[in-house]
Amino acid sequence: MDAEYPAFEPPLCSELKHLCRRLREAYRELKEDLTPFKDDRYYRLAPMRLYTLSKRHFVLVFVVFFICFGLTVFVGIRGPKVIQTSAANFSLNNSKKLKPIQILSNPLSTYNQQLWLTCVVELDQSKETSIKTSFPMTVKVDGVAQDGTTMYIHNKVHNRTRTLTCAGKCAEIIVAHLGYLNYTQYTVTVGFEHLKLPIKGMNFTWKTYNPAFSQLEIWFRFFFVVLTFIVTCLFAHSLRKFSMRDWGIEQKWMSVLLPLLLLYNDPFFPLSFLVNSWLPGMLDDLFQSMFLCALLLFWLCVYHGIRVQGERKCLTFYLPKFFIVGLLWLASVTLGIWQTVNELHDPMYQYRVDTGNFQGMKVFFMVVAAVYVLYLLFLIVRACSELRHMPYVDLRLKFLTALTFVVLVISIVILYLRFGAQVLQDNFVAELSTHHQNYILLTGGAWLQGPA
């Protein structure tokens, strides 16, 4: 009778049933929050603007990116030359006994940033003859102050073995490199006494950064530092009303990559023109390696994390990825610090030529990079095969894969432009495109992955 006429139930019994029902509902909701299933997690994530885009809008996002990127390349082509050169040629009249040669640089400023001295040897012999010989070369570097007094930088003569390679024309030799400039002029004394070949002439070339490029680089970096800061604040503001537990893995990683992008654009870069020290340059290299390795870690974590919602344990999920990317970061930072510290004591130092262990480090880096690529391909194939028919997740996967492909293609092109032909091939298109590419891609990613 109580079941047919609930109004006649005792009030206490009715309240107890209502309380039990509420407790069961609360327990069910709590259990769902604590142990989410990978198939129904998407509806509780903070909504992404990506979900509301049609195919036409999706294509339009990439069209806008390529237009902006093309404008940057155009500015780079029309912009100032990066490297400024001045020649100093010496005729030796087929002499086999060479005296030390003294070369005086042009007046310099902090906007020249760095200084290289290179040499091309002209031999008095047939152009069809091929020669490859090693010889000891000596270098002494003196700094000339503004009042004309000469200051000894290291107060000693440096001696390194160099290889002369000639096949029709002799290859360029890097004589010395100064990573930062303390003086307005430099005098370099070069000795080739042990080169026993008939030499017709020596063609030396000073190479520095173009001051016009340095000024443009300051404004360029400042512009993107400000824009990155604004985008970071807007992205954080758009997610303020959502619990961090409900952020998607892309949104969590974007909150890490955007501050690192701010450092990648290096807000401390102008210090290199105000302080005569190696520290600003080393900070720039450190910030760039941190951002690029974080980007590599982002791809691994997202392609794996989008497939294993709620199962990301530190030991099994994060540790292998941090280990692989950490080895890449450690190798790049070690090489950069190694080069900087040795150049402070020896302007002739080149890790490609003077380090016996460089080839071993190069092989180590390539092996770890190959392991990374294979692991990333494995995660991409697994994610695409398991999640291609799931709503929303499939869209996130397509966008992430397209973004990854664009980054890889453009990065390979930029690496070829910067390092494809010569050691000192450093052009404005590559420099400008690298920063602009990373900024545009992460800005577009932050907009698409922000709340709708």
Steps between C-alpha positions, in 0.01 A plus 500: 500500500794732577640441153165586334437800723836664578324792664407271792871408564649623826690826444823355642498206257438730204788725601734202538410370152558845352836528679612156378402589146700824517801316643488241221490776236787688665707180521433423133611850393811484720592158363464631145730794580764286666502214247417648162457272202697585187189466283280753678756744643466755218163641609639614837805680358510876474344569157736587216432747222628225273171310547292783351703541179374376167734353238510835324607680818751226575667549160482878543708480819789337312460739205536797736807338654669451163416858398659636819796269458542608137494867604778427747709328233443800270617740773803278552590503131459877477668562835865578571776246451594314815875473440716803424837422341825684429798354314875518563711343223874431514720411200790270596675460161516120503684499831556172681626665819217698654535770761222575751226714346337779703142600415314799651120489514265786418357708789239296686208560734287277722247480215753288310442235772772251392812493286638233267824499302518255209771427246516358147845388383597548134755242383735547207418175320262347250129522587457131419729404790332382820673546835405413855759570766506583872721773643535689832367856492575765764274792594547794737208736566547855635226747584527868408328735746330827406811702594712290261683296763549130432377252760602135503187289526662170597865614497611186319523343155240231430597197294257264327525247218296585193432306179549663160279343233540610138318366196532770237442761771601473866227475762446782746670466840360663815800667662338646814159572652412743781159438658467853641687825441682689776698737277430734210767336282703181494841406362553134413847362425485174301793266443525243216870425545453123480296500178757374247318574173553758222251769604392775264289700745290507816146639488371584849139601570358663812141396568270665754129548550357793308409780748180567302399137547579516873273802544222331306547183706455698823167643383394167356559316826339776705189488279456125545580510873213747547263301276586172673437658841159629385400163352613321819289730717194463273533122497527485880204738533282286270559190716459669837141374555592135440664274754847386394374144538265563207766642268592286201858383475556742209377791716727398787800478271413830332516667843860371523611569142380862486722617792790303350432674167533828687849392611574364151457853363751600774389815686864533619640523145575879517743428786745361243538857364533659845726249677825366357449147624440147373203457738220655281597280205507188716157587646362536147629154406365352825151649450482377141604146593246495786212603274589263216538203736171590670340496155642151438369387839159655421457282191583182689274577795202615293500207256528258792281692747207544262477121489537420873271746680526473878784246491805729487728371771830676551716188484350341188367804313735794559835344598586333162410819311701724732794261470508507118445875462728573796789326325445717190486815713809400699701430183409834339562706816829323574624567147402869523665552840805305385541725197448824697740417784777387265463805274547725804851359542585424137352694203624223265286233668244321282320197637456357147877500445672497839288264707587134467176401672278712274430214260403278793262765631358545151432125469344497848272790409391335173424169675285669765326707231425182303353337813285810552369495142417128514322542834302798368398309185387207717283730715351672192408168336349364823299818562369521143402131490319503837335843502416577137127422546452675835310831500698816584818302572534426129484874424768579757719226355466629142586855602799388707634282217463780245674743735785256564548440128516874424753560779725216384496604133574866572767411758681276249494777238631755752778267613605456137497877442709565810750213493469344156802641322757666726590526867434874496195492272274704725221685321218723611225289340586205721547711813171684458302198387601286798362738761193595295413137425503401868303807603228463235455125556471529877276806476269314262510195726414710806206659317361170371544320831362782711140485625236565236 
